[in-house]
């Protein structure tokens, strides 16, 4: 017995091709050089040559160029890039790179003020297989609206912190709705980078949950979650942040990184140790950093790291949360970074101390930064099977933007192919007198694959 499900599945394959769709996302905090006057100098901080963005750019560019899923043509590579912490110089360089690869590049200032040169930007680079349905920004402020740089400057530090929901700097989220041109699948991508204080991060997670509570499309929310307070050596609210998202129906897809490999997505630059110092050490840190001898400052920092056994690795600051994908979807997350010795997957590195020593040796031997950023990238791979019912619904919902995919055209295609499809299915499908044949021939679950 040939069932309706069998006919429609076979028809869908003929009309739309392979039902399996892949969504790949790479999210990375690129670590720009805010408050560094000379962007071209090799030392973003005195004594630490090679730590600025310009010096790390070759490693970052090599990482961005590392292809996925076997595609050699960058314009055909289905990877979506989500970027955080771009200053204007980094944004210009990254935009030029991605557009040279035939990709769409979208960016938004954290503050919402395009003229604010002191503010970082979000970036999102999209391959041609996606079209942009809409974009918007959610502002984490008392009013839900942004202030211009001039308006922010009129507030004192405490007023700014109150207005920005506990953050010294204005923060927001970049939201982009995409449509897969092949399948019609629409999904929402949310690019995040909350502030440093625990109070702010929990409020941000609460607010984004409220903002997305009525969103019906699948969602991928990712970015640098800044999961420690600047004044607290160890992360204190990672679990609370994840719990808040899970209460809003999200899955915490990067949680396994807490127990794998180096158990971190962050490797601080050697000078980024202030939270581990006592008051006397903080005074000495400031004195030497402002001094005239950069080598003295560098030597002091490296010595105190060893003397106090200060860990360079942080926690899993970068996160991926998903919601709304079909229950059969396979979602995998790995971490990766480009080093001077090639691509490394830190969640597969068994020895955290050894990896820290490798990074620290770069400064001791004068190589400078041997990693592309103080954050590792997260690689998220989502594989799901689009059913013919979903495909019909996607196409019917996209009539205004895709004139060739009209309901009439789809219906005509079905009718014209029905006879030949019946013959094809008869030849390829086994018959069974069992009344449970429809269940037995139901589409199989998607095959699980590794990133």
C-alpha positions as CSV (number, residue, x, y, z in Angstrom):
1,X,0.0,0.0,0.0
2,X,1.4,3.4,-1.0
3,X,0.5,6.0,1.6
4,X,-0.1,9.7,1.2
5,X,3.0,10.3,3.4
6,X,5.2,8.3,1.1
7,X,4.0,10.1,-2.0
8,X,4.4,13.5,-0.4
9,X,7.8,12.8,0.9
10,X,9.0,11.6,-2.5
11,X,7.4,14.6,-4.2
12,X,9.1,17.0,-1.8
13,X,12.5,15.4,-2.6
14,X,11.8,15.8,-6.4
15,X,10.6,19.4,-6.1
16,X,12.9,20.8,-3.3
17,X,15.8,18.3,-3.2
18,X,17.5,17.1,0.0
19,X,15.3,17.7,3.0
20,X,18.3,18.0,5.4
21,X,19.3,21.6,6.1
22,X,22.5,22.7,8.0
23,X,22.9,25.9,10.0
24,X,26.5,26.7,11.0
25,X,27.4,29.6,13.2
26,X,30.8,30.8,14.4
27,X,30.6,33.4,17.2
28,X,33.7,35.2,18.4
29,X,34.7,38.2,20.5
30,X,37.4,39.7,18.3
31,X,38.9,41.8,21.2
32,X,39.4,45.2,19.7
33,X,41.6,48.0,21.2
34,X,39.2,50.4,22.9
35,X,41.1,53.2,24.8
36,X,44.4,52.4,22.9
37,X,45.4,55.7,21.3
38,X,47.9,54.3,18.7
39,X,46.0,51.5,17.0
40,X,49.0,50.6,14.8
41,X,51.4,50.1,17.7
42,X,52.3,46.5,18.3
43,X,51.9,46.9,22.1
44,X,48.3,47.6,23.1
45,X,49.6,47.6,26.6
46,X,53.1,48.8,27.5
47,X,55.6,45.9,27.4
48,X,53.2,43.4,25.7
49,X,54.1,43.6,22.1
50,X,51.7,41.9,19.7
51,X,48.6,42.1,21.7
52,X,46.7,44.7,19.7
53,X,44.1,43.8,17.1
54,X,46.4,44.7,14.1
55,X,49.0,42.3,15.3
56,X,46.5,39.5,15.9
57,X,44.6,40.1,12.6
58,X,46.6,37.5,10.6
59,X,45.6,34.8,13.0
60,X,42.0,35.9,13.1
61,X,41.8,36.2,9.3
62,X,43.2,32.7,9.0
63,X,40.5,31.4,11.4
64,X,37.7,33.2,9.5
65,X,39.0,31.7,6.2
66,X,39.0,28.2,7.6
67,X,36.2,26.7,5.6
68,X,33.4,24.3,6.9
69,X,31.4,21.5,5.4
70,X,33.8,21.0,2.5
71,X,33.0,24.2,0.7
72,X,36.0,25.8,-1.0
73,X,34.1,28.8,-2.4
74,X,33.6,31.3,0.5
75,X,30.5,32.7,-1.1
76,X,28.9,29.2,-0.9
77,X,30.1,28.4,2.6
78,X,26.9,28.2,4.8
79,X,28.6,29.6,7.9
80,X,27.1,32.6,9.7
81,X,29.6,34.7,11.6
82,X,28.6,36.5,14.8
83,X,31.1,39.1,16.0
84,X,31.4,41.1,19.2
85,X,33.6,43.9,20.5
86,X,34.5,45.5,17.2
87,X,35.9,49.1,17.4
88,X,35.7,51.2,14.3
89,X,39.1,50.1,12.9
90,X,38.4,46.4,13.4
91,X,34.9,46.8,12.0
92,X,36.3,48.4,8.8
93,X,38.8,45.6,8.4
94,X,36.3,42.8,9.0
95,X,33.6,44.3,6.8
96,X,36.2,44.6,3.9
97,X,37.2,41.0,4.4
98,X,33.7,39.5,4.5
99,X,32.4,41.6,1.6
100,X,35.5,40.5,-0.5
101,X,34.2,36.9,0.1
102,X,30.8,37.8,-1.3
103,X,29.0,37.8,2.0
104,X,26.5,40.2,3.5
105,X,27.8,42.2,6.4
106,X,25.6,43.8,9.0
107,X,26.8,45.9,12.0
108,X,25.2,47.8,14.8
109,X,26.8,50.0,17.6
110,X,26.1,48.7,21.1
111,X,24.8,52.1,21.9
112,X,22.6,52.5,18.8
113,X,24.4,55.7,18.0
114,X,26.3,55.2,14.7
115,X,28.4,58.3,15.3
116,X,29.6,57.1,18.7
117,X,33.3,56.4,18.0
118,X,33.9,55.2,21.6
119,X,31.4,52.4,21.3
120,X,32.0,48.8,20.2
121,X,29.8,47.3,17.4
122,X,28.2,43.9,16.8
123,X,28.9,42.3,13.4
124,X,27.1,39.6,11.5
125,X,28.4,38.1,8.2
126,X,26.0,36.1,6.1
127,X,26.5,33.7,3.2
128,X,24.4,34.2,0.1
129,X,22.2,31.2,0.9
130,X,20.3,33.4,3.3
131,X,18.1,36.5,2.8
132,X,17.5,39.0,5.5
133,X,13.9,39.2,6.6
134,X,14.4,42.0,9.1
135,X,16.8,43.4,11.7
136,X,16.3,45.1,15.0
137,X,18.1,46.0,18.2
138,X,17.0,45.5,21.8
139,X,18.5,48.1,24.2
140,X,19.1,47.2,27.8
141,X,18.3,50.5,29.4
142,X,15.7,51.8,31.9
143,X,13.5,53.1,29.0
144,X,14.3,50.4,26.5
145,X,15.6,53.2,24.2
146,X,19.2,54.3,23.5
147,X,20.9,57.6,24.3
148,X,23.3,59.4,22.1
149,X,26.9,59.7,23.2
150,X,26.3,63.3,24.1
151,X,23.3,62.4,26.3
152,X,25.3,59.6,28.0
153,X,28.1,62.1,28.7
154,X,25.7,64.4,30.5
155,X,25.1,61.7,33.1
156,X,27.6,61.0,35.9
157,X,29.0,57.5,36.3
158,X,26.4,56.4,38.8
159,X,23.5,57.8,36.7
160,X,24.9,56.0,33.6
161,X,25.1,52.7,35.6
162,X,21.5,53.1,36.7
163,X,20.2,54.0,33.2
164,X,22.1,51.1,31.7
165,X,20.7,48.5,34.1
166,X,23.8,48.1,36.1
167,X,26.4,48.5,33.4
168,X,29.0,51.3,33.0
169,X,28.5,51.2,29.3
170,X,25.4,51.1,27.2
171,X,24.5,47.5,26.0
172,X,22.1,46.0,23.5
173,X,21.5,42.9,21.4
174,X,21.5,42.6,17.6
175,X,18.6,40.6,16.3
176,X,18.5,39.4,12.6
177,X,15.7,37.2,11.1
178,X,17.0,35.1,8.2
179,X,15.4,32.9,5.6
180,X,17.1,30.0,4.0
181,X,16.5,30.5,0.3
182,X,16.6,26.7,-0.4
183,X,14.1,25.5,2.2
184,X,12.2,28.6,3.1
185,X,13.1,28.0,6.8
186,X,13.1,31.3,8.8
187,X,14.9,31.6,12.1
188,X,16.1,34.4,14.4
189,X,19.8,35.0,15.3
190,X,20.5,37.0,18.4
191,X,24.0,38.5,19.0
192,X,24.7,39.3,22.6
193,X,27.5,40.9,24.7
194,X,26.2,41.9,28.2
195,X,28.1,44.1,30.6
196,X,30.4,43.0,33.5
197,X,28.4,43.3,36.6
198,X,26.3,40.4,37.9
199,X,23.3,42.6,38.4
200,X,23.4,43.7,34.8
201,X,23.9,40.3,33.3
202,X,20.9,38.8,35.1
203,X,18.7,41.7,34.1
204,X,19.8,41.4,30.5
205,X,18.9,37.7,30.5
206,X,15.5,38.4,32.0
207,X,14.8,41.2,29.5
208,X,15.8,39.2,26.4
209,X,13.7,36.4,27.6
210,X,10.7,38.7,27.8
211,X,11.5,40.2,24.4
212,X,11.5,36.8,22.8
213,X,8.7,35.1,24.6
214,X,6.2,35.5,21.7
215,X,8.7,34.6,19.0
216,X,7.4,31.6,17.1
217,X,10.4,31.0,14.8
218,X,13.5,29.0,15.9
219,X,16.1,31.1,17.7
220,X,19.9,30.9,18.0
221,X,21.1,33.2,20.7
222,X,24.9,33.4,21.1
223,X,27.8,35.6,22.1
224,X,30.2,36.7,24.8
225,X,28.1,36.6,28.0
226,X,30.8,38.2,30.2
227,X,30.1,35.7,32.9
228,X,32.2,37.2,35.7
229,X,32.0,40.5,37.6
230,X,35.1,42.6,37.0
231,X,35.7,42.8,40.8
232,X,35.2,39.1,41.4
233,X,38.0,36.7,40.6
234,X,35.8,33.7,39.8
235,X,32.5,33.6,37.9
236,X,29.6,33.8,40.3
237,X,26.4,33.7,38.3
238,X,26.9,31.4,35.3
239,X,24.2,29.0,36.5
240,X,21.7,31.8,37.2
241,X,22.2,33.2,33.7
242,X,21.6,29.8,32.1
243,X,18.7,29.1,34.4
244,X,17.0,32.3,33.3
245,X,17.3,31.3,29.6
246,X,16.1,27.8,30.3
247,X,13.1,29.1,32.1
248,X,12.2,30.9,28.8
249,X,12.4,27.6,26.9
250,X,16.0,27.7,25.7
251,X,18.5,24.9,25.7
252,X,22.0,25.7,27.0
253,X,24.0,24.1,24.2
254,X,27.5,25.1,25.4
255,X,27.1,23.9,28.9
256,X,29.2,20.7,28.2
257,X,32.2,22.9,27.6
258,X,32.4,23.5,31.4
259,X,33.6,19.9,31.8
260,X,35.5,19.3,28.6
261,X,39.2,20.0,27.7
262,X,40.4,23.3,29.1
263,X,36.9,23.9,30.6
264,X,36.9,27.5,29.4
265,X,36.3,29.8,26.4
266,X,38.5,32.6,27.6
267,X,42.3,33.0,27.9
268,X,43.1,36.3,29.3
269,X,46.1,38.4,28.2
270,X,48.8,38.4,30.9
271,X,48.1,42.0,31.9
272,X,44.4,41.2,32.4
273,X,44.9,39.9,36.0
274,X,43.7,42.9,38.0
275,X,40.8,41.0,39.7
276,X,43.4,38.6,41.3
277,X,45.5,41.3,42.9
278,X,45.3,42.6,46.5
279,X,45.2,46.4,47.1
280,X,49.0,46.8,47.4
281,X,49.5,44.8,44.2
282,X,46.9,46.9,42.4
283,X,48.8,50.1,43.4
284,X,52.0,48.6,42.1
285,X,50.3,47.5,38.9
286,X,49.0,51.0,38.2
287,X,52.4,52.6,39.1
288,X,54.3,50.4,36.7
289,X,51.8,50.5,33.9
290,X,51.9,54.3,33.9
291,X,55.7,54.3,34.2
292,X,58.4,54.9,31.5
293,X,59.8,51.4,31.5
294,X,57.5,48.9,29.7
295,X,59.9,46.0,30.2
296,X,59.7,46.6,34.0
297,X,55.9,46.4,33.9
298,X,56.0,43.2,31.7
299,X,58.5,41.5,34.0
300,X,56.5,42.3,37.1
301,X,53.3,40.9,35.5
302,X,54.9,37.7,34.3
303,X,56.5,37.2,37.7
304,X,53.4,37.7,39.7
305,X,51.4,35.3,37.5
306,X,53.9,32.6,38.4
307,X,54.3,33.6,42.0
308,X,50.6,33.6,42.7
309,X,49.8,30.8,40.2
310,X,47.2,33.1,38.6
311,X,45.1,31.1,36.0
312,X,44.9,32.7,32.6
313,X,42.0,30.5,31.6
314,X,38.6,31.9,32.7
315,X,35.3,30.1,32.5
316,X,32.8,29.4,29.7
317,X,32.1,33.0,29.1
318,X,30.8,32.4,25.6
319,X,27.5,30.7,25.2
320,X,25.0,29.3,22.7
321,X,21.3,29.0,23.5
322,X,18.7,27.6,21.1
323,X,14.9,27.3,21.1
324,X,12.2,26.2,18.7
325,X,14.0,23.8,16.5
326,X,12.3,20.4,15.9
327,X,12.9,17.8,18.5
328,X,14.9,15.7,16.0
329,X,17.4,18.5,15.3
330,X,21.0,17.7,16.0
331,X,22.8,20.7,17.7
332,X,26.5,20.5,18.4
333,X,28.8,23.1,19.9
334,X,32.6,23.1,20.0
335,X,35.2,25.7,20.8
336,X,38.1,26.7,18.5
337,X,40.9,29.2,18.2
338,X,43.6,29.9,15.7
339,X,47.1,29.9,17.2
340,X,50.6,30.4,15.7
341,X,50.8,26.6,15.3
342,X,47.4,26.3,13.6
343,X,43.8,25.6,14.5
344,X,43.1,24.3,18.0
345,X,40.0,23.0,19.7
346,X,40.4,23.9,23.4
347,X,37.4,21.7,24.5
348,X,39.5,18.7,23.1
349,X,42.7,19.8,24.9
350,X,43.2,17.5,27.9
351,X,45.7,19.6,29.7
352,X,44.6,23.1,30.7
353,X,47.8,24.1,32.4
354,X,49.9,23.0,29.4
355,X,47.8,25.2,27.1
356,X,48.1,28.2,29.4
357,X,51.9,27.7,29.5
358,X,52.0,27.6,25.7
359,X,50.2,31.0,25.6
360,X,52.3,32.5,28.3
361,X,55.6,31.3,26.7
362,X,54.7,33.5,23.7
363,X,55.2,36.6,25.9
364,X,58.2,35.2,27.7
365,X,60.0,34.5,24.5
366,X,58.9,37.8,22.8
367,X,56.5,36.3,20.3
368,X,53.6,38.3,21.7
369,X,50.0,36.9,21.4
370,X,50.0,33.4,20.0
371,X,46.2,33.3,19.9
372,X,43.7,35.3,17.7
373,X,41.8,36.7,20.7
374,X,41.4,36.3,24.4
375,X,38.1,34.5,23.6
376,X,37.8,31.2,21.8
377,X,35.2,31.0,19.1
378,X,32.2,28.8,19.5
379,X,31.2,26.6,16.5
380,X,27.6,25.7,16.4
381,X,26.2,23.2,13.9
382,X,22.5,22.6,13.7
383,X,21.3,19.8,11.4
384,X,17.6,19.3,10.9
385,X,15.2,17.6,8.4
386,X,12.5,19.8,6.8
387,X,9.3,17.9,6.4
388,X,7.1,18.5,3.3
389,X,4.4,19.9,5.6
390,X,6.9,22.5,6.9
391,X,8.2,23.2,3.4
392,X,4.6,23.9,2.1
393,X,4.0,26.2,5.1
394,X,7.3,28.1,4.6
395,X,6.6,28.6,0.9
396,X,3.0,29.7,1.5
397,X,4.2,32.2,4.1
398,X,6.9,33.7,1.8
399,X,4.7,34.5,-1.2
400,X,5.2,38.3,-1.0
401,X,9.0,38.0,-1.1
402,X,9.4,35.1,-3.5
403,X,7.0,35.4,-6.4
404,X,7.9,32.2,-8.1
405,X,6.9,30.1,-5.0
406,X,3.2,30.7,-5.1
407,X,0.7,28.3,-3.8
408,X,-0.7,27.8,-7.3
409,X,2.7,27.0,-8.7
410,X,3.3,24.4,-6.0
411,X,-0.1,22.9,-6.6
412,X,0.4,22.8,-10.3
413,X,3.8,21.1,-9.8
414,X,2.2,18.5,-7.6
415,X,-0.6,17.7,-10.1
416,X,1.7,17.5,-13.1
417,X,4.1,15.2,-11.3
418,X,1.6,13.0,-9.5
419,X,1.3,10.2,-12.1
420,X,5.0,9.8,-12.6
421,X,5.6,10.0,-8.9
422,X,3.1,7.2,-8.3
423,X,5.0,5.0,-10.7
424,X,8.3,6.0,-9.1
425,X,7.2,5.2,-5.6
426,X,5.6,1.9,-6.7
427,X,8.9,0.8,-8.1
428,X,11.0,1.9,-5.1
429,X,8.8,1.2,-2.1
430,X,7.9,-2.3,-0.7
431,X,4.3,-3.2,-0.3
432,X,3.0,-4.6,3.0
433,X,-0.5,-5.9,4.0
434,X,0.2,-4.7,7.5
435,X,-2.1,-1.9,8.5
436,X,0.8,-0.3,10.3
437,X,2.8,0.3,7.1
438,X,2.4,4.1,7.3
439,X,4.1,4.1,10.7
440,X,6.8,1.7,9.4
441,X,7.6,4.0,6.5
442,X,7.6,7.3,8.3
443,X,10.6,9.5,7.6
444,X,13.6,8.4,9.7
445,X,15.2,10.7,12.2
446,X,18.2,12.8,11.0
447,X,21.6,11.2,11.1
448,X,23.8,12.6,13.9
449,X,27.0,14.2,12.8
450,X,29.9,15.9,14.6
451,X,30.9,19.5,14.0
